[in-house]
Amino acid sequence: MHFARLYINYIRIKDINIMTMAVMDIISGYFIYITKK
């Protein structure tokens, strides 16, 4: 039970990291688009 909870938390943190990385990619791409314009 304890291990399952840890595993679920790990997956959740991984998903959040992927989300934040995607958001950062979008923001950086947006800034590059603005500066090139």
Phi and psi restraints in degrees (range 20) as a CNS / XPLOR table:
assign (resid 1 and name C) (resid 2 and name N)
       (resid 2 and name CA) (resid 2 and name C) 1.0 -61.8 20.0 2
assign (resid 2 and name N) (resid 2 and name CA)
       (resid 2 and name C) (resid 3 and name N) 1.0 -43.9 20.0 2
assign (resid 2 and name C) (resid 3 and name N)
       (resid 3 and name CA) (resid 3 and name C) 1.0 -63.9 20.0 2
assign (resid 3 and name N) (resid 3 and name CA)
       (resid 3 and name C) (resid 4 and name N) 1.0 -39.2 20.0 2
assign (resid 3 and name C) (resid 4 and name N)
       (resid 4 and name CA) (resid 4 and name C) 1.0 -61.3 20.0 2
assign (resid 4 and name N) (resid 4 and name CA)
       (resid 4 and name C) (resid 5 and name N) 1.0 -42.0 20.0 2
assign (resid 4 and name C) (resid 5 and name N)
       (resid 5 and name CA) (resid 5 and name C) 1.0 -64.5 20.0 2
assign (resid 5 and name N) (resid 5 and name CA)
       (resid 5 and name C) (resid 6 and name N) 1.0 -43.5 20.0 2
assign (resid 5 and name C) (resid 6 and name N)
       (resid 6 and name CA) (resid 6 and name C) 1.0 -60.9 20.0 2
assign (resid 6 and name N) (resid 6 and name CA)
       (resid 6 and name C) (resid 7 and name N) 1.0 -42.4 20.0 2
assign (resid 6 and name C) (resid 7 and name N)
       (resid 7 and name CA) (resid 7 and name C) 1.0 -63.3 20.0 2
assign (resid 7 and name N) (resid 7 and name CA)
       (resid 7 and name C) (resid 8 and name N) 1.0 -42.7 20.0 2
assign (resid 7 and name C) (resid 8 and name N)
       (resid 8 and name CA) (resid 8 and name C) 1.0 -62.9 20.0 2
assign (resid 8 and name N) (resid 8 and name CA)
       (resid 8 and name C) (resid 9 and name N) 1.0 -44.1 20.0 2
assign (resid 8 and name C) (resid 9 and name N)
       (resid 9 and name CA) (resid 9 and name C) 1.0 -61.8 20.0 2
assign (resid 9 and name N) (resid 9 and name CA)
       (resid 9 and name C) (resid 10 and name N) 1.0 -40.2 20.0 2
assign (resid 9 and name C) (resid 10 and name N)
       (resid 10 and name CA) (resid 10 and name C) 1.0 -61.5 20.0 2
assign (resid 10 and name N) (resid 10 and name CA)
       (resid 10 and name C) (resid 11 and name N) 1.0 -45.2 20.0 2
assign (resid 10 and name C) (resid 11 and name N)
       (resid 11 and name CA) (resid 11 and name C) 1.0 -62.9 20.0 2
assign (resid 11 and name N) (resid 11 and name CA)
       (resid 11 and name C) (resid 12 and name N) 1.0 -42.2 20.0 2
assign (resid 11 and name C) (resid 12 and name N)
       (resid 12 and name CA) (resid 12 and name C) 1.0 -62.3 20.0 2
assign (resid 12 and name N) (resid 12 and name CA)
       (resid 12 and name C) (resid 13 and name N) 1.0 -45.1 20.0 2
assign (resid 12 and name C) (resid 13 and name N)
       (resid 13 and name CA) (resid 13 and name C) 1.0 -63.0 20.0 2
assign (resid 13 and name N) (resid 13 and name CA)
       (resid 13 and name C) (resid 14 and name N) 1.0 -41.4 20.0 2
assign (resid 13 and name C) (resid 14 and name N)
       (resid 14 and name CA) (resid 14 and name C) 1.0 -61.6 20.0 2
assign (resid 14 and name N) (resid 14 and name CA)
       (resid 14 and name C) (resid 15 and name N) 1.0 -43.7 20.0 2
assign (resid 14 and name C) (resid 15 and name N)
       (resid 15 and name CA) (resid 15 and name C) 1.0 -61.4 20.0 2
assign (resid 15 and name N) (resid 15 and name CA)
       (resid 15 and name C) (resid 16 and name N) 1.0 -43.0 20.0 2
assign (resid 15 and name C) (resid 16 and name N)
       (resid 16 and name CA) (resid 16 and name C) 1.0 -63.0 20.0 2
assign (resid 16 and name N) (resid 16 and name CA)
       (resid 16 and name C) (resid 17 and name N) 1.0 -41.5 20.0 2
assign (resid 16 and name C) (resid 17 and name N)
       (resid 17 and name CA) (resid 17 and name C) 1.0 -62.2 20.0 2
assign (resid 17 and name N) (resid 17 and name CA)
       (resid 17 and name C) (resid 18 and name N) 1.0 -42.5 20.0 2
assign (resid 17 and name C) (resid 18 and name N)
       (resid 18 and name CA) (resid 18 and name C) 1.0 -63.6 20.0 2
assign (resid 18 and name N) (resid 18 and name CA)
       (resid 18 and name C) (resid 19 and name N) 1.0 -41.4 20.0 2
assign (resid 18 and name C) (resid 19 and name N)
       (resid 19 and name CA) (resid 19 and name C) 1.0 -62.5 20.0 2
assign (resid 19 and name N) (resid 19 and name CA)
       (resid 19 and name C) (resid 20 and name N) 1.0 -48.6 20.0 2
assign (resid 19 and name C) (resid 20 and name N)
       (resid 20 and name CA) (resid 20 and name C) 1.0 -64.4 20.0 2
assign (resid 20 and name N) (resid 20 and name CA)
       (resid 20 and name C) (resid 21 and name N) 1.0 -38.1 20.0 2
assign (resid 20 and name C) (resid 21 and name N)
       (resid 21 and name CA) (resid 21 and name C) 1.0 -63.8 20.0 2
assign (resid 21 and name N) (resid 21 and name CA)
       (resid 21 and name C) (resid 22 and name N) 1.0 -41.3 20.0 2
assign (resid 21 and name C) (resid 22 and name N)
       (resid 22 and name CA) (resid 22 and name C) 1.0 -63.9 20.0 2
assign (resid 22 and name N) (resid 22 and name CA)
       (resid 22 and name C) (resid 23 and name N) 1.0 -42.7 20.0 2
assign (resid 22 and name C) (resid 23 and name N)
       (resid 23 and name CA) (resid 23 and name C) 1.0 -63.0 20.0 2
assign (resid 23 and name N) (resid 23 and name CA)
       (resid 23 and name C) (resid 24 and name N) 1.0 -43.0 20.0 2
assign (resid 23 and name C) (resid 24 and name N)
       (resid 24 and name CA) (resid 24 and name C) 1.0 -63.0 20.0 2
assign (resid 24 and name N) (resid 24 and name CA)
       (resid 24 and name C) (resid 25 and name N) 1.0 -40.2 20.0 2
assign (resid 24 and name C) (resid 25 and name N)
       (resid 25 and name CA) (resid 25 and name C) 1.0 -61.2 20.0 2
assign (resid 25 and name N) (resid 25 and name CA)
       (resid 25 and name C) (resid 26 and name N) 1.0 -44.1 20.0 2
assign (resid 25 and name C) (resid 26 and name N)
       (resid 26 and name CA) (resid 26 and name C) 1.0 -63.1 20.0 2
assign (resid 26 and name N) (resid 26 and name CA)
       (resid 26 and name C) (resid 27 and name N) 1.0 -45.1 20.0 2
assign (resid 26 and name C) (resid 27 and name N)
       (resid 27 and name CA) (resid 27 and name C) 1.0 -64.1 20.0 2
assign (resid 27 and name N) (resid 27 and name CA)
       (resid 27 and name C) (resid 28 and name N) 1.0 -45.4 20.0 2
assign (resid 27 and name C) (resid 28 and name N)
       (resid 28 and name CA) (resid 28 and name C) 1.0 -64.8 20.0 2
assign (resid 28 and name N) (resid 28 and name CA)
       (resid 28 and name C) (resid 29 and name N) 1.0 -41.0 20.0 2
assign (resid 28 and name C) (resid 29 and name N)
       (resid 29 and name CA) (resid 29 and name C) 1.0 -62.8 20.0 2
assign (resid 29 and name N) (resid 29 and name CA)
       (resid 29 and name C) (resid 30 and name N) 1.0 -38.4 20.0 2
assign (resid 29 and name C) (resid 30 and name N)
       (resid 30 and name CA) (resid 30 and name C) 1.0 -64.3 20.0 2
assign (resid 30 and name N) (resid 30 and name CA)
       (resid 30 and name C) (resid 31 and name N) 1.0 -44.3 20.0 2
assign (resid 30 and name C) (resid 31 and name N)
       (resid 31 and name CA) (resid 31 and name C) 1.0 -65.2 20.0 2
assign (resid 31 and name N) (resid 31 and name CA)
       (resid 31 and name C) (resid 32 and name N) 1.0 -40.4 20.0 2
assign (resid 31 and name C) (resid 32 and name N)
       (resid 32 and name CA) (resid 32 and name C) 1.0 -62.5 20.0 2
assign (resid 32 and name N) (resid 32 and name CA)
       (resid 32 and name C) (resid 33 and name N) 1.0 -41.2 20.0 2
assign (resid 32 and name C) (resid 33 and name N)
       (resid 33 and name CA) (resid 33 and name C) 1.0 -61.7 20.0 2
assign (resid 33 and name N) (resid 33 and name CA)
       (resid 33 and name C) (resid 34 and name N) 1.0 -42.3 20.0 2
assign (resid 33 and name C) (resid 34 and name N)
       (resid 34 and name CA) (resid 34 and name C) 1.0 -66.5 20.0 2
assign (resid 34 and name N) (resid 34 and name CA)
       (resid 34 and name C) (resid 35 and name N) 1.0 -46.0 20.0 2
assign (resid 34 and name C) (resid 35 and name N)
       (resid 35 and name CA) (resid 35 and name C) 1.0 -68.5 20.0 2
assign (resid 35 and name N) (resid 35 and name CA)
       (resid 35 and name C) (resid 36 and name N) 1.0 -32.7 20.0 2
assign (resid 35 and name C) (resid 36 and name N)
       (resid 36 and name CA) (resid 36 and name C) 1.0 -72.3 20.0 2
assign (resid 36 and name N) (resid 36 and name CA)
       (resid 36 and name C) (resid 37 and name N) 1.0 -26.6 20.0 2
